[in-house]
Structures are given as structure tokens and as C-alpha cells.
Amino acid sequence: MLAGGLLMSETHAPVMLDEIAELFESVPSGVLLDATFGMGGHSTAILHRHPGLQVVGIDRDLMAIAHAAHVKDTLGSADAARLRVMHTRFDGAVEALDQLGVTRLSGALFDLGVSSPQLDNAERGFSYRNDARLDMRMDRSQELSAWNVVNEYDAESIADILRRNADERFAGRIADAIVAARPIDTTARLAEVVIAAIPAATRRTGGHPAKRTFQAIRIEVNAELDILANALKDVMSLVVPHGRVAVLSYHSGEDRIVKNVLRESETDTSRPNIATPFVHPSRTAPRAWRRVRVAKHPNPTEQQRNPRATSARLRVMERCEVAA
Ligand SMILES: C[S@@+](CC[C@H](N)C(=O)[O-])C[C@H]1O[C@@H](n2cnc3c(N)ncnc32)[C@H](O)[C@@H]1O
């Protein structure tokens, strides 16, 4: 339970839930990796819908791992028996799966970014909406927090983070203002400094003026972009023919990385899990993966109901059958 008697599952609306559960209709029986278990909304729907699938859920946040016990309680015993959850980052997924004796996957889901309870829980220090000490760590055992980034990085590094992680056009001004205002201990103070650094005329456009700065710092604290490409490739290497990988991304930097990895995978036949096909020299190599969905957005009804889904982009790939 969260403070106020709220169940955490009630505070995160899983994005494109039906569509994602349906995507795994055609995959072979076996194990599906939910690489971003969160509050378990997607895992629950997949377990309900596909009795032939087991789910291994991983998350780097212990709050999500603790919540898994509640998810299991709400699943019927047959579905609960098909769910295992482990605390790790998704770049440790292959190792975690190996520990469970899982070397092949029927599918994988990456629902990137943060969950609503992480954002909404004031003491986690993620959001300009709640005043708290700057934190933003998904895994609270790690040392680097938003406080360190804001108070210890030089102006050039902060500006670079704001540009790279959030396309912030006032990156230089904001970085200089942050450095000048140090020490900055709280989310409210950071928001105040950022707002003051942005030209008055642009403060009223494009949502909260500090939104991009908070996003960029969160991505830096959690190394979200640094680990994504390799983690995705490693997980994809375990997926069997006709298995599927679905990725929900929420901003352009994230989606660019996903798009590149998925595009490269179309011609990559070198993964350990598939037999190297004989290719006649006069033919082009067979495709290793095919695209099932290209950058699909949630429908307008969902976007209206759940504003956090608005920026979501879903990409889905299926591993092709390869002749031995
Ligand atoms: C958008 S939420 C997922 C919500 C989930 N699909 C649901 O239905 O409840 C993202 C989750 O992924 C976790 N996460 C983000 N990056 C991660 C990483 N690199 N490794 C493991 N978990 C990660 C976050 O802690 C968060 O709980």
C-alpha cells in the first residue's frame, strides 16, 4: 500500500495495454521477459491472456519488486505460478534469466522510463510537482543522485545533458543559472531556478518550463540511454523464431536508440540463438527480424485519459524463421 491506502497498481495506468497483450498472441509457448516490471500491469494482462507463457519480470527499483508480492496475490494461483520477479537492471537481464535456467525467450517487453508511483511519490525527488530533496534514483542503492548532478557537475556538462537528453534549447542559460544558484537541495528550488532562466515569453508554451530539465537530469542519474542499446541487443539474442520484442519509448532520444537497434537487427543474422543460414552468393541475406509495428502512438482516447501516454511510441519486431 502507498500512503493514503492507495494500492500502487491503481496509480500506474499501463500504456497500450490491450494492444501489447495481443501482440504476444502468436508467439511460441515459453518465457516472456518483462524488462520493466513496474507495477506489473502489462505482466498481469499477458499472464491472463496467454496460459502458454511464463513471465520473468525485472525492475531496478525495489519498490516495484516489493509490489510484485501484491501482484501475485491478485493473480489467480495458476497465473501467479507463472510469474517470477527479480531485482536487476535490464542490462543484467541475460544473467538474471540464466540464473533461472532461462536461455530462450518467446518475447520481451521494454516499457521505458519511470512509473507514475515513482514520479508521484514526493520523497523520491523526481518531480517538480512535489517539493522534496533532489534524488531521482530508480535504484536507491546507487550513489549518484540528482543532487550530485545539480550541485557537482560543471556548467558545460549540465548543458550537454540538457541538450542530449531533452533537446532543451535554453540548455546553456539553464546550466549557468543552476551553477550560479548552488547549493540547490530541493526539486522546488531547482524548478524555480530553471523557470527564472527561461525567457518569459517561452515560459507559457509547451508544458511546464522545468519539465525537460527534470527529464534530462533523471536520464543522466539513471544512465537510461547509456545502457539501452546493448541491453536490447542482448535480450533480442535470446528470442526464438516467431518470438516478438515490443518497446515503448517516451521521448525522442530514447526512440532514436530503439529505432537504430531494431533497424540493425533486420539484417543481423549473427546472433547466437539462430542458425547461420546458407545464403547463395547471388542472393541477399534473409532478414533476421521483421517489423510488426513502426512507431505507433496510443489512440486519442487513451491519450486523453492518460496524459503520460501521449508521447509513447510503440515499436515491435518479430524474429524470422531461418532455414538451417
Ligand atoms: C514505465 S514503468 C513500467 C510500468 C509497467 N509496464 C506496468 O505495467 O506497471 C518503467 C519501470 O521500469 C523500471 N526501469 C527503468 N529502467 C530500467 C532498467 N534499466 N532496468 C530495469 N528496470 C528499469 C522503472 O523502475 C519502472 O518501474
Ligand as a Chemical Component Dictionary entry (heavy atoms), coordinates in Angstrom:
data_LIG
# 
_chem_comp.id                   LIG 
_chem_comp.type                 NON-POLYMER 
_chem_comp.pdbx_formal_charge   0 
_chem_comp.three_letter_code    LIG 
# 
loop_
_chem_comp_atom.comp_id 
_chem_comp_atom.atom_id 
_chem_comp_atom.alt_atom_id 
_chem_comp_atom.type_symbol 
_chem_comp_atom.charge 
_chem_comp_atom.model_Cartn_x 
_chem_comp_atom.model_Cartn_y 
_chem_comp_atom.model_Cartn_z 
_chem_comp_atom.pdbx_ordinal 
LIG C1  C1  C 0  7.008  2.831  -17.280 1  
LIG S1  S1  S 1  7.368  1.851  -15.891 2  
LIG C2  C2  C 0  6.762  0.263  -16.366 3  
LIG C3  C3  C 0  5.331  0.057  -15.997 4  
LIG C4  C4  C 0  4.867  -1.361 -16.230 5  
LIG N1  N1  N 0  4.868  -1.717 -17.616 6  
LIG C5  C5  C 0  3.471  -1.555 -15.637 7  
LIG O1  O1  O 0  2.566  -2.002 -16.371 8  
LIG O2  O2  O -1 3.289  -1.285 -14.468 9  
LIG C6  C6  C 0  9.072  1.586  -16.034 10 
LIG C7  C7  C 0  9.668  0.699  -14.958 11 
LIG O3  O3  O 0  10.922 0.244  -15.448 12 
LIG C8  C8  C 0  11.883 0.358  -14.457 13 
LIG N2  N2  N 0  13.135 0.572  -15.163 14 
LIG C9  C9  C 0  13.510 1.650  -15.879 15 
LIG N3  N3  N 0  14.722 1.474  -16.389 16 
LIG C10 C10 C 0  15.130 0.234  -16.008 17 
LIG C11 C11 C 0  16.300 -0.535 -16.237 18 
LIG N4  N4  N 0  17.326 -0.060 -16.929 19 
LIG N5  N5  N 0  16.352 -1.771 -15.737 20 
LIG C12 C12 C 0  15.302 -2.278 -15.008 21 
LIG N6  N6  N 0  14.191 -1.580 -14.737 22 
LIG C13 C13 C 0  14.094 -0.344 -15.236 23 
LIG C14 C14 C 0  11.460 1.514  -13.595 24 
LIG O4  O4  O 0  11.972 1.359  -12.284 25 
LIG C15 C15 C 0  9.928  1.396  -13.646 26 
LIG O5  O5  O 0  9.450  0.634  -12.585 27 
# 
loop_
_chem_comp_bond.comp_id 
_chem_comp_bond.atom_id_1 
_chem_comp_bond.atom_id_2 
_chem_comp_bond.value_order 
_chem_comp_bond.pdbx_ordinal 
LIG C1  S1  SING 1  
LIG S1  C2  SING 2  
LIG S1  C6  SING 3  
LIG C2  C3  SING 4  
LIG C3  C4  SING 5  
LIG C4  N1  SING 6  
LIG C4  C5  SING 7  
LIG C5  O1  DOUB 8  
LIG C5  O2  SING 9  
LIG C6  C7  SING 10 
LIG C7  O3  SING 11 
LIG C7  C15 SING 12 
LIG O3  C8  SING 13 
LIG C8  N2  SING 14 
LIG C8  C14 SING 15 
LIG N2  C9  SING 16 
LIG N2  C13 SING 17 
LIG C9  N3  DOUB 18 
LIG N3  C10 SING 19 
LIG C10 C11 SING 20 
LIG C10 C13 DOUB 21 
LIG C11 N4  SING 22 
LIG C11 N5  DOUB 23 
LIG N5  C12 SING 24 
LIG C12 N6  DOUB 25 
LIG N6  C13 SING 26 
LIG C14 O4  SING 27 
LIG C14 C15 SING 28 
LIG C15 O5  SING 29 
# 
